[in-house]
Amino acid sequence: MVSDNSKDIEDILKQADDALYRGKAMGRNCIVTVDLDGTVWKST
């Protein structure tokens, strides 16, 4: 999911990269989601 103010593909890819690296930093064997407001949710 991307925010409504994403103007181009570079913004969308940056948001996806940020979410990916947040998940990697939290460890293995989990599911991580990031809300549009930046709230990180982790499920194991």
C-alpha positions, 0 to 999 in steps of 0.5 A: 500500500502506498500513500496518496501523495506518491507522485511517481514510481520512484516515490513508490519504490522508496516506500517499498524499500523502506518497508522492506528494510524495516522488516529485515531489521526486526528479524526472521520468521515474521510478517511485518506491515507498515501503515501509511502513517509509518506505524510498524506491525510485527506478527510472528 
